[in-house]
Structure formats: C-alpha cells, structure tokens
Amino acid sequence: MAVASVPTLGAVALAMPKAQPYSHEYRGGTLDMADGSIVHDLTDATGRHTFRLRWEYLTAAEKLTITTQWNAIKNTTATYTDIEGNSYTVTQPEVGAKLEVEPEVTASGEIAYHVSLELKEDS
C-alpha cells in the first residue's frame, strides 16, 4: 500500500482529501456512421484527467485555503499535485464549475465543513 502525498494546488498545500476519484478521457467527438462504424475525431491523442476532490470535517482555515486556491484558477491554470505525487496543469471545468461547501454542526457545537470540487487537466 502506498503512502499518500500531501496534495497541492498552485504550490499551496491542501488538507488531505477523503477521496480523490479521477477519470482519464480524450477530448473530441465520436460519431456513429451510417454503416454502423464508430469514428473518433480527437482534438489530440493525449488523454486528460478530471479530478473530483472531496474533504470532510474541515476547519474554517482549511476551507479558506481550498476556496482561495479554487478562486485563483477561475480564469487561468495552476499545477495540481495529487495524493499519488503526480503533477498536472489544471483549471476549473469549462461547464458546471463549482465548489460545494456543506457546513455541519458537530456534537461539540463547532462547525465543520464538507467541501468538494472538480479540477480538469488543461491541454
């Protein structure tokens, strides 16, 4: 079993996420032709990653760090280093970009935050 690396976004350390599912996809279009064949029209032959990060029970300071880094890439890119130690140039998704925050009152009466976001590898 591998040991997780501390993730960073724009060279700023983030809290360790509860989960970091990701997908690998190719950009372009796929057509079903009249003869039944499938044709792929790719913008390039390099696949790109989409990361979905989810944190649970964050402090207000941890939430602020994530929110600040998310806001910093609203119209630009940054380097994201994932929990496996791999680096990618990422940005917010072109459609449906959102950072979701769910405050929760804990048994002790403090507020903890559940945060999720999506990052898309840039070309």
DSSP file (Angstrom, degrees, kcal/mol; ACC not computed):
  #  RESIDUE AA STRUCTURE BP1 BP2  ACC     N-H-->O    O-->H-N    N-H-->O    O-->H-N    TCO  KAPPA ALPHA  PHI   PSI    X-CA   Y-CA   Z-CA
    1    1 A M              0   0    0      0, 0.0     2,-0.1     0, 0.0     0, 0.0   0.000 360.0 360.0 360.0 133.0    0.0    0.0    0.0
    2    2 A A        -     0   0    0      1,-0.1     2,-0.4     0, 0.0    82,-0.0  -0.466 360.0-118.8 -82.7 153.4    1.4    3.4   -1.0
    3    3 A V        -     0   0    0     -2,-0.1     2,-0.1    81,-0.1    -1,-0.1  -0.781  34.0-114.5 -91.1 135.0    1.6    6.4    1.4
    4    4 A A        -     0   0    0     -2,-0.4     2,-0.3     1,-0.1    80,-0.2  -0.413  22.0-136.2 -72.3 141.6   -0.4    9.4    0.3
    5    5 A S        -     0   0    0     78,-3.0    80,-0.1    -2,-0.1    -1,-0.1  -0.677  29.8-101.7 -90.3 151.1    1.3   12.7   -0.7
    6    6 A V        -     0   0    0     -2,-0.3     9,-0.1    10,-0.1     2,-0.1  -0.622  44.0-126.7 -71.1 122.7    0.0   16.0    0.6
    7    7 A P        -     0   0    0      0, 0.0     7,-3.0     0, 0.0     2,-0.3  -0.408  27.0-166.7 -73.4 148.9   -1.9   17.5   -2.3
    8    8 A T  E     -AB  13  81A   0     73,-1.6    73,-2.2     5,-0.2     2,-0.4  -0.962  14.1-164.5-132.1 152.7   -1.1   21.0   -3.5
    9    9 A L  E >  S-AB  12  80A   0      3,-2.1     3,-1.0    -2,-0.3    71,-0.2  -0.965  85.7  -6.9-135.3 118.8   -2.8   23.4   -5.8
   10   10 A G  T 3  S-     0   0    0     69,-2.5    70,-0.1    -2,-0.4     3,-0.1   0.870 129.9 -59.3  62.6  36.3   -0.7   26.3   -7.1
   11   11 A A  T 3  S+     0   0    0     68,-0.6     2,-0.5     1,-0.2    -1,-0.2   0.587 111.9 121.0  68.2  13.3    2.2   25.3   -4.8
   12   12 A V  E <   -A    9   0A   0     -3,-1.0    -3,-2.1    53,-0.0    -1,-0.2  -0.932  66.9-120.2-108.8 127.7   -0.1   25.7   -1.7
   13   13 A A  E     -A    8   0A   0     -2,-0.5     2,-0.3    -5,-0.2    -5,-0.2  -0.429  28.6-158.4 -67.7 134.9   -0.6   22.6    0.5
   14   14 A L        -     0   0    0     -7,-3.0    48,-0.1    -2,-0.1    -1,-0.0  -0.697  29.0 -90.1-105.5 161.9   -4.3   21.5    0.8
   15   15 A A        -     0   0    0     -2,-0.3    -1,-0.1    47,-0.2    43,-0.0  -0.355  56.3 -90.0 -63.2 154.0   -5.8   19.4    3.5
   16   16 A M        -     0   0    0    -10,-0.1    -1,-0.1     1,-0.1   -10,-0.1  -0.547  48.9-128.8 -68.6 122.7   -5.7   15.6    2.8
   17   17 A P        -     0   0    0      0, 0.0    38,-0.3     0, 0.0     3,-0.1  -0.361   4.7-133.5 -73.0 153.9   -8.9   14.8    0.9
   18   18 A K  S    S+     0   0    0     36,-2.3     2,-0.3     1,-0.3    37,-0.2   0.856  91.8   3.6 -68.3 -36.8  -11.2   12.0    2.0
   19   19 A A  B     -C   54   0A   0     35,-1.6    35,-2.1     2,-0.1    -1,-0.3  -0.994  51.6-172.1-150.6 150.9  -11.4   10.9   -1.7
   20   20 A Q        +     0   0    0     -2,-0.3    33,-0.2    33,-0.2    63,-0.1  -0.455  18.7 176.9-140.5  63.9   -9.8   11.9   -5.0
   21   21 A P        -     0   0    0      0, 0.0    31,-2.7     0, 0.0     2,-0.3  -0.421  10.9-177.2 -67.1 147.8  -11.6    9.9   -7.7
   22   22 A Y  E     -D   51   0A   0     29,-0.2     2,-0.3    -2,-0.1    29,-0.2  -0.971  17.0-150.8-143.8 159.3  -10.4   10.7  -11.2
   23   23 A S  E     -D   50   0A   0     27,-2.2    27,-2.0    -2,-0.3     2,-0.5  -0.904   9.8-142.1-127.4 158.6  -11.2    9.8  -14.8
   24   24 A H  E     +D   49   0A   0     -2,-0.3     2,-0.3    25,-0.2    25,-0.2  -0.988  32.5 164.4-122.3 124.7   -9.0    9.8  -17.9
   25   25 A E  E     -D   48   0A   0     23,-3.1    23,-3.4    -2,-0.5     2,-0.4  -0.924  34.0-126.0-141.5 161.7  -10.6   10.9  -21.1
   26   26 A Y        -     0   0    0     -2,-0.3     2,-0.4    21,-0.2    21,-0.1  -0.888  27.8-129.7-107.8 141.2   -9.9   12.0  -24.6
   27   27 A R        +     0   0    0     -2,-0.4    16,-2.5    19,-0.4    17,-0.7  -0.733  64.6  58.7 -95.1 139.1  -11.2   15.3  -26.0
   28   28 A G  E    S-I   42   0B   0     -2,-0.4     2,-0.3    14,-0.3    14,-0.3  -0.976  80.9 -61.5 144.2-155.8  -13.1   15.4  -29.2
   29   29 A G  E     -I   41   0B   0     12,-2.5    12,-3.4    -2,-0.3     2,-0.4  -0.899  26.1-148.4-130.2 158.1  -16.1   13.9  -30.7
   30   30 A T  E     -I   40   0B   0     -2,-0.3     2,-0.4    10,-0.2    10,-0.2  -0.992  16.4-165.1-125.7 133.1  -17.4   10.4  -31.6
   31   31 A L  E     -I   39   0B   0      8,-2.9     8,-2.6    -2,-0.4     2,-0.7  -0.943  18.0-140.9-121.2 139.1  -19.8    9.8  -34.5
   32   32 A D  E     -I   38   0B   0     -2,-0.4     6,-0.2     6,-0.2     2,-0.1  -0.890  31.2-145.9 -92.8 115.9  -21.9    6.8  -35.3
   33   33 A M    >   -     0   0    0      4,-3.0     3,-2.0    -2,-0.7     0, 0.0  -0.357  22.2-108.3 -82.6 162.9  -21.6    6.4  -39.1
   34   34 A A  T 3  S+     0   0    0      1,-0.3    -1,-0.1     2,-0.1    -2,-0.0   0.794 119.1  57.3 -60.6 -30.2  -24.4    5.2  -41.4
   35   35 A D  T 3  S-     0   0    0      2,-0.1    -1,-0.3     1,-0.1     3,-0.1   0.425 122.7-104.8 -83.1   3.4  -22.6    1.9  -42.0
   36   36 A G  S <  S+     0   0    0     -3,-2.0    -2,-0.1     1,-0.3     2,-0.1   0.326  79.6 129.6  93.4  -8.2  -22.6    1.2  -38.2
   37   37 A S        -     0   0    0     -5,-0.1    -4,-3.0     1,-0.0     2,-0.5  -0.363  54.4-129.7 -76.9 161.1  -18.9    2.1  -37.7
   38   38 A I  E     -I   32   0B   0     -6,-0.2     2,-0.5    -3,-0.1    -6,-0.2  -0.952  19.0-163.7-114.2 130.1  -17.8    4.5  -35.0
   39   39 A V  E     -I   31   0B   0     -8,-2.6    -8,-2.9    -2,-0.5     2,-0.5  -0.956   5.1-154.1-117.4 129.8  -15.4    7.3  -35.8
   40   40 A H  E     -I   30   0B   0     -2,-0.5     2,-0.7   -10,-0.2   -10,-0.2  -0.904   5.1-168.6-103.5 125.5  -13.4    9.2  -33.2
   41   41 A D  E     -I   29   0B   0    -12,-3.4   -12,-2.5    -2,-0.5     2,-0.3  -0.857  18.1-171.1-113.2  92.7  -12.4   12.8  -34.1
   42   42 A L  E     -I   28   0B   0     -2,-0.7   -14,-0.3   -14,-0.3     3,-0.1  -0.598  30.1-142.9 -90.7 144.2   -9.9   13.7  -31.3
   43   43 A T  S    S-     0   0    0    -16,-2.5     2,-0.3     1,-0.3   -15,-0.1   0.840  89.6 -14.7 -71.0 -32.4   -8.5   17.2  -30.8
   44   44 A D        -     0   0    0    -17,-0.7    -1,-0.3     2,-0.1   -17,-0.3  -0.962  66.5-112.9-159.5 168.0   -5.2   15.4  -29.8
   45   45 A A  S    S+     0   0    0     -2,-0.3     2,-0.6    -3,-0.1    -2,-0.0   0.380  84.6  99.0 -88.7   5.1   -4.1   12.0  -29.0
   46   46 A T        -     0   0    0    -19,-0.1   -19,-0.4    77,-0.0    -2,-0.1  -0.826  69.0-136.0 -96.8 124.1   -3.2   12.8  -25.4
   47   47 A G        -     0   0    0     -2,-0.6     2,-0.3   -21,-0.1   -21,-0.2  -0.386  16.8-146.9 -73.1 155.2   -5.8   11.9  -22.7
   48   48 A R  E     -D   25   0A   0    -23,-3.4   -23,-3.1    -2,-0.1     2,-0.3  -0.893   7.5-127.6-123.8 153.7   -6.6   14.3  -20.0
   49   49 A H  E     -D   24   0A   0     -2,-0.3    72,-3.2   -25,-0.2     2,-0.4  -0.732   9.3-160.5-101.0 148.4   -7.6   13.8  -16.3
   50   50 A T  E     -DE  23 120A   0    -27,-2.0   -27,-2.2    -2,-0.3     2,-0.4  -0.999  15.2-159.7-123.1 126.2  -10.6   15.1  -14.4
   51   51 A F  E     -DE  22 119A   0     68,-2.9    68,-2.5    -2,-0.4     2,-0.5  -0.870   9.4-163.6-109.0 138.5  -10.2   15.0  -10.6
   52   52 A R  E     - E   0 118A   0    -31,-2.7     2,-0.4    -2,-0.4    66,-0.2  -0.967  15.1-166.3-119.5 111.8  -13.1   15.2   -8.1
   53   53 A L  E     - E   0 117A   0     64,-2.3    64,-1.9    -2,-0.5     2,-0.4  -0.796   6.6-175.0-103.9 141.6  -11.8   16.0   -4.7
   54   54 A R  E     -CE  19 116A   0    -35,-2.1   -36,-2.3    -2,-0.4   -35,-1.6  -0.992   1.7-173.4-138.6 128.6  -13.9   15.7   -1.5
   55   55 A W  E     - E   0 115A   0     60,-3.3    60,-1.4    -2,-0.4     2,-0.4  -0.900   6.3-158.7-118.0 149.7  -13.0   16.7    2.0
   56   56 A E  E     +     0   0A   0     -2,-0.3    58,-0.2    58,-0.2    57,-0.1  -0.978  66.8   6.1-128.9 143.5  -14.9   16.0    5.2
   57   57 A Y  E    S+     0   0A   0     -2,-0.4    57,-0.2     1,-0.2     2,-0.2   0.903  78.7 172.5  56.8  50.8  -14.8   17.8    8.6
   58   58 A L  E     - E   0 113A   0     55,-3.0    55,-1.8    -3,-0.1    -1,-0.2  -0.530  30.6-120.5 -83.6 154.2  -12.5   20.7    7.6
   59   59 A T     >  -     0   0    0     -2,-0.2     4,-2.3    53,-0.2     5,-0.2  -0.411  32.4-104.0 -80.4 168.6  -11.8   23.6    9.8
   60   60 A A  H  > S+     0   0    0      1,-0.2     4,-2.3     2,-0.2     5,-0.1   0.879 123.4  52.5 -62.1 -37.3  -12.6   27.1    8.7
   61   61 A A  H  > S+     0   0    0      2,-0.2     4,-2.1     1,-0.2    -1,-0.2   0.906 109.5  47.8 -66.6 -41.9   -8.9   27.7    7.9
   62   62 A E  H  > S+     0   0    0      2,-0.2     4,-2.0     1,-0.2   -47,-0.2   0.905 112.4  49.8 -64.8 -41.1   -8.7   24.6    5.8
   63   63 A K  H  X S+     0   0    0     -4,-2.3     4,-2.7     1,-0.2    -2,-0.2   0.905 109.3  52.2 -62.5 -41.7  -11.9   25.5    3.9
   64   64 A L  H  X S+     0   0    0     -4,-2.3     4,-2.7     2,-0.2    -2,-0.2   0.896 107.4  51.8 -63.0 -41.4  -10.5   29.0    3.3
   65   65 A T  H  X S+     0   0    0     -4,-2.1     4,-2.2     2,-0.2    -1,-0.2   0.937 113.1  44.5 -60.3 -47.4   -7.2   27.6    1.8
   66   66 A I  H  X S+     0   0    0     -4,-2.0     4,-2.4     2,-0.2    -2,-0.2   0.925 114.6  48.7 -63.8 -45.4   -9.2   25.4   -0.6
   67   67 A T  H  X S+     0   0    0     -4,-2.7     4,-2.6     1,-0.2    -2,-0.2   0.902 110.8  50.9 -61.9 -42.2  -11.6   28.2   -1.5
   68   68 A T  H  X S+     0   0    0     -4,-2.7     4,-1.5     1,-0.2    -1,-0.2   0.921 112.4  45.5 -62.5 -44.8   -8.8   30.7   -2.1
   69   69 A Q  H  X S+     0   0    0     -4,-2.2     4,-0.6     2,-0.2    -1,-0.2   0.877 112.4  51.8 -68.2 -37.1   -6.9   28.3   -4.4
   70   70 A W  H >< S+     0   0    0     -4,-2.4     3,-1.1     1,-0.2    -2,-0.2   0.926 110.1  48.6 -62.5 -45.8  -10.1   27.4   -6.3
   71   71 A N  H >< S+     0   0    0     -4,-2.6     3,-1.3     1,-0.2    -1,-0.2   0.816 102.3  64.2 -65.3 -29.7  -10.8   31.1   -6.8
   72   72 A A  H 3< S+     0   0    0     -4,-1.5     3,-0.3     1,-0.3    -1,-0.2   0.713 103.7  47.1 -67.9 -20.2   -7.3   31.7   -8.1
   73   73 A I  T << S+     0   0    0     -3,-1.1    19,-1.0    -4,-0.6     3,-0.4   0.106  72.6 114.7-109.1  23.2   -7.9   29.4  -11.1
   74   74 A K  S <  S+     0   0    0     -3,-1.3    -1,-0.2     1,-0.2    -2,-0.1   0.798  99.8   9.2 -63.5 -27.2  -11.2   30.8  -12.2
   75   75 A N  S    S+     0   0    0     -3,-0.3     2,-0.2    -4,-0.2    -1,-0.2   0.075 130.5  41.3-141.0  26.7   -9.6   32.0  -15.5
   76   76 A T  S    S-     0   0    0     -3,-0.4    16,-0.4    14,-0.0     2,-0.3  -0.841  77.7 -99.0-153.2-171.3   -6.2   30.5  -15.5
   77   77 A T        -     0   0    0     -2,-0.2     2,-0.3    14,-0.1    14,-0.2  -0.742  26.1-176.0-117.4 167.1   -4.3   27.3  -14.7
   78   78 A A  E     - F   0  90A   0     12,-1.9    12,-3.0    -2,-0.3     2,-0.5  -0.962  35.2 -96.1-151.9 163.6   -2.2   26.0  -11.8
   79   79 A T  E     - F   0  89A   0     -2,-0.3   -69,-2.5    10,-0.2   -68,-0.6  -0.752  35.0-163.3 -86.5 128.2   -0.2   23.0  -11.0
   80   80 A Y  E     -BF   9  88A   0      8,-3.4     8,-2.3    -2,-0.5     2,-0.6  -0.959   4.2-162.3-110.8 125.5   -2.0   20.3   -9.0
   81   81 A T  E     -BF   8  87A   0    -73,-2.2   -73,-1.6    -2,-0.5     6,-0.2  -0.948  19.8-147.5-106.4 119.6    0.0   17.6   -7.3
   82   82 A D    >   -     0   0    0      4,-2.7     3,-1.9    -2,-0.6   -77,-0.1  -0.112  30.4 -92.1 -83.5-179.8   -2.3   14.7   -6.4
   83   83 A I  T 3  S+     0   0    0      1,-0.3   -78,-3.0     2,-0.1    -1,-0.1   0.612 125.6  57.8 -70.5 -11.4   -2.2   12.3   -3.5
   84   84 A E  T 3  S-     0   0    0    -80,-0.2    -1,-0.3     2,-0.2   -78,-0.1   0.428 120.0-108.9 -93.8  -1.0   -0.1    9.9   -5.5
   85   85 A G  S <  S+     0   0    0     -3,-1.9     2,-0.3     1,-0.3    -2,-0.1   0.540  73.9 136.3  87.7   8.1    2.5   12.6   -6.0
   86   86 A N        -     0   0    0      1,-0.0    -4,-2.7     2,-0.0     2,-0.4  -0.672  44.9-139.4 -89.7 143.9    1.8   13.2   -9.7
   87   87 A S  E     +F   81   0A   0     -2,-0.3     2,-0.3    -6,-0.2    -6,-0.2  -0.839  22.9 173.2-108.7 141.9    1.7   16.8  -11.1
   88   88 A Y  E     -F   80   0A   0     -8,-2.3    -8,-3.4    -2,-0.4     2,-0.6  -0.981  35.1-120.9-141.2 149.0   -0.8   18.1  -13.6
   89   89 A T  E     +F   79   0A   0     -2,-0.3    33,-3.2    33,-0.3     2,-0.3  -0.860  49.0 175.2 -89.4 120.5   -1.7   21.5  -15.0
   90   90 A V  E     +FG  78 121A   0    -12,-3.0   -12,-1.9    -2,-0.6     2,-0.3  -0.787  21.6 176.7-128.4 166.0   -5.3   22.1  -14.1
   91   91 A T  E     - G   0 120A   0     29,-2.0    29,-2.8    -2,-0.3   -14,-0.1  -0.883  46.2 -71.9-149.1 179.7   -8.1   24.6  -14.3
   92   92 A Q        -     0   0    0    -19,-1.0    27,-0.1   -16,-0.4     5,-0.1  -0.543  63.6 -92.3 -75.0 148.9  -11.8   24.8  -13.4
   93   93 A P        -     0   0    0      0, 0.0     4,-0.4     0, 0.0    -1,-0.1  -0.276  27.7-128.1 -59.7 147.9  -14.1   22.8  -15.8
   94   94 A E  S    S+     0   0    0      1,-0.1     2,-0.4     2,-0.1     3,-0.1   0.764  95.3  41.7 -71.1 -23.8  -15.5   24.8  -18.7
   95   95 A V  S    S+     0   0    0      1,-0.1    -1,-0.1     0, 0.0     0, 0.0  -0.988 125.0   2.3-125.8 129.8  -19.0   23.7  -17.8
   96   96 A G  S    S+     0   0    0     -2,-0.4     2,-0.4     1,-0.2    -1,-0.1   0.772  73.5 177.3  74.8  26.6  -20.5   23.4  -14.4
   97   97 A A        +     0   0    0     -4,-0.4     2,-0.3    -5,-0.1    -1,-0.2  -0.489  17.1 147.4 -66.5 122.1  -17.5   24.7  -12.4
   98   98 A K        -     0   0    0     -2,-0.4     2,-0.5    20,-0.1    20,-0.5  -0.987  43.7-146.0-156.9 148.2  -18.5   24.9   -8.8
   99   99 A L        -     0   0    0     -2,-0.3     2,-0.5    18,-0.2    18,-0.2  -0.977  26.1-152.9-110.8 121.9  -17.0   24.5   -5.3
  100  100 A E  E     -H  116   0A   0     16,-2.8    16,-2.1    -2,-0.5     2,-0.4  -0.840  11.3-172.3-103.9 132.7  -19.6   23.0   -3.0
  101  101 A V  E     -H  115   0A   0     -2,-0.5    14,-0.2    14,-0.2    12,-0.0  -0.986   6.1-174.3-125.6 130.1  -19.5   23.6    0.8
  102  102 A E  E     -H  114   0A   0     12,-2.9    12,-2.0    -2,-0.4     2,-0.2  -0.906  13.5-153.8-124.9 102.0  -21.7   21.9    3.3
  103  103 A P  E     -H  113   0A   0      0, 0.0     2,-0.4     0, 0.0    10,-0.2  -0.482  13.3-170.0 -72.3 144.9  -21.3   23.3    6.9
  104  104 A E  E     -H  112   0A   0      8,-2.9     8,-3.1    -2,-0.2     2,-0.6  -0.998  21.4-133.2-137.8 133.4  -22.2   20.8    9.7
  105  105 A V  E     -H  111   0A   0     -2,-0.4     6,-0.2     6,-0.2     5,-0.1  -0.763  30.1-144.8 -84.6 122.4  -22.6   21.4   13.4
  106  106 A T    >   -     0   0    0      4,-3.3     3,-1.9    -2,-0.6    -1,-0.0  -0.235  29.3 -95.7 -81.7 174.0  -20.7   18.8   15.3
  107  107 A A  T 3  S+     0   0    0      1,-0.3    -1,-0.1     2,-0.1    -2,-0.0   0.791 126.6  55.4 -60.3 -28.9  -21.7   17.2   18.6
  108  108 A S  T 3  S-     0   0    0      2,-0.1    -1,-0.3     1,-0.0     3,-0.1   0.480 121.1-108.5 -84.4  -1.7  -19.4   19.7   20.4
  109  109 A G  S <  S+     0   0    0     -3,-1.9     2,-0.1     1,-0.3    -2,-0.1   0.434  78.0 128.2  90.4   0.1  -21.3   22.6   18.7
  110  110 A E        -     0   0    0     -5,-0.1    -4,-3.3     1,-0.0     2,-0.5  -0.472  61.2-115.5 -84.1 160.5  -18.4   23.6   16.4
  111  111 A I  E     - H   0 105A   0     -6,-0.2     2,-0.3    -2,-0.1    -6,-0.2  -0.861  31.3-176.3 -99.1 127.2  -18.9   24.0   12.7
  112  112 A A  E     - H   0 104A   0     -8,-3.1    -8,-2.9    -2,-0.5     2,-0.4  -0.860  16.5-135.5-115.4 156.1  -17.0   21.6   10.4
  113  113 A Y  E     -EH  58 103A   0    -55,-1.8   -55,-3.0    -2,-0.3     2,-0.5  -0.928   9.9-158.7-121.8 136.2  -17.1   21.8    6.6
  114  114 A H  E     - H   0 102A   0    -12,-2.0   -12,-2.9    -2,-0.4     2,-0.4  -0.957  25.2-176.1-106.2 126.3  -17.5   19.2    3.9
  115  115 A V  E     +EH  55 101A   0    -60,-1.4   -60,-3.3    -2,-0.5     2,-0.3  -0.956  11.0 177.3-128.9 141.1  -16.1   20.6    0.6
  116  116 A S  E     +EH  54 100A   0    -16,-2.1   -16,-2.8    -2,-0.4     2,-0.3  -0.994   6.9 160.1-141.8 150.3  -16.0   19.2   -2.9
  117  117 A L  E     -E   53   0A   0    -64,-1.9   -64,-2.3    -2,-0.3     2,-0.4  -0.964  28.3-126.6-157.2 168.9  -14.7   20.5   -6.2
  118  118 A E  E     -E   52   0A   0    -20,-0.5     2,-0.4    -2,-0.3   -66,-0.2  -0.983  15.8-166.6-126.8 137.6  -13.6   19.3   -9.7
  119  119 A L  E     -E   51   0A   0    -68,-2.5   -68,-2.9    -2,-0.4     2,-0.5  -0.961   7.6-154.3-120.7 141.6  -10.4   20.1  -11.5
  120  120 A K  E     -EG  50  91A   0    -29,-2.8   -29,-2.0    -2,-0.4   -70,-0.2  -0.962  21.9-117.8-119.4 130.7   -9.8   19.5  -15.2
  121  121 A E  E     - G   0  90A   0    -72,-3.2   -31,-0.3    -2,-0.5     2,-0.2  -0.448  31.7-135.6 -65.6 132.5   -6.4   18.9  -16.7
  122  122 A D              0   0    0    -33,-3.2   -33,-0.3    -2,-0.2   -73,-0.1  -0.516 360.0 360.0 -87.5 157.1   -5.5   21.6  -19.2
  123  123 A S              0   0    0     -2,-0.2    -1,-0.1   -75,-0.1   -33,-0.1   0.486 360.0 360.0 -77.0 360.0   -4.0   20.9  -22.6
